[in-house]
Amino acid sequence: MTRAGAQDESGTTAEYGAPRRLPRVRGFAEWPAAGSPKDEGKALRKRIPRGAHASLDLDASRPDAVSAVEESGRGRLPELTPIRVGRMAANPFAFLRGSAGLMAYDLARTPITKIRAQLCGDAHAANFGLYGDARGGLVIDLNDFDETVPGPWEWDLKRLAASLVLAGRVAGADEDQCRKAAYDAAGAYRRTMRFLARLPVLDAWNAIADEELVSHTDAHDLLGTLERVSEKARHNTSGRFAAKSTEATEDGGRRFVDAPPVLRRVPDAEAAAVAASLEEYLGTLQEDRLPLLARYAVQDVAFRVVGTGSVGTRSYVVLLLDHRGEPLVLQVKEARASALVPHLATAGFETPAAGHEGRRVVLGQKRMQVVSDNLLGWTTVGGLPFQVRQFRNRKGSVDPAALAADQLDDYGRMTGALLARAHAHSADPRLIAGYCGKNEKLDEAMAAFAVAYADRTEADHADLLAGVKAGKVAAELGV
């Protein structure tokens, strides 16, 4: 029963049953919200028609391939630059993997809706994969965030679509199959965003459970491949890496064994600096993780060369042992400024304030993934920023350049859906869904862009090979 006329503590009359007027809390929206995000998204089509995303207009000041590779190598360890160039020279898909900055230059000159999302920044087809969660299960998601930064959602989708065309060409798929993979990736992104927009907010936040992903994206032809990758990932652990890469010491501990050029021991002072940096790292973790790490002792540190896009950055593996001698390996990896940052202003986006680059990578990863490594953190070594994470945490990946032609479109749909889920954590899915719409106009435009950009990347790759042959840039092949 409603009782009217009661006085509250301030002496004023309160109406029981009447709507409460609670103070507005920062970070919470007023409800009901004014306007409709879906309608706002639809209205954006008048300014940037969906078909406009097919365009690729390269300006005369665009860096050539050799200059772009040299510029992206600034600040990296010079002795590792030939390895990086050699990996990029392997094929056009590999070139794309190592040239996020060059593509950002190009994307900044394409049509942009100005909808802001947390970007992976390097969402090519090989940067999706499996990894372990805290309870021993396997998760599939984006898994590389070195370039993460807030920016235009279209950039991630265009990079994914173009990479699928290039990966398909390397794998020997015909042109129709390559284009269809890009088309299907954009379609899955659009449909998944619409699916998320219809769900209650909490359900959308955690949507598309991994066991439902194949059905959601109609990727049944990938099942056998995913099962093989999953089985391999379950054995890809710190323990297995330590068994292959370390040896016993006289005092009962273990130490890394040189395996040049990928793994090498470092001088004592360098190892001590990396080990000492872990104290700062502990301060970036949730407090409930500290008792776990307190049960491990640091044993050794080594330098380990990393993947194509990161070759030349400083990256260490740290061996820890528990009371039974069981290993945990952490990776302490240099975090450079995102290659996208110099191009955000051209696209009309705010350039992020300077800060710790390791923190940027870790927070960007957590903003995009449903489940993240529970030991993610950051630190500083020798004045340089680093990210810290588990190494070989049951990681597994599909090589898109080795997929059968009839699997490429399945993989495109799966990765497109995963990218939509990641973007929906920072951008309102109703807004992007309103823009993307029900029909295939966006899918067709993204596929056309992907083919055009793949052609451009093949030309860039050819220019790099010519530069290597002419001695303009050194390359160490096959490493």
Beta strands, then each sheet from edge to edge (+ up, - down):
strand 1: 6-7
strand 2: 13-14
strand 3: 116-119
strand 4: 128-132
strand 5: 138-142
strand 6: 149-152
strand 7: 246-248
strand 8: 254-256
strand 9: 263-265
strand 10: 297-304
strand 11: 315-321
strand 12: 327-334
strand 13: 377-381
strand 14: 384-390
strand 15: 396-397
sheet 1: 1+ 2-
sheet 2: 3+ 6-
sheet 3: 5+ 4- 15+
sheet 4: 7+ 8-
sheet 5: 9+ 10- 11+ 12- 14+ 13-
end
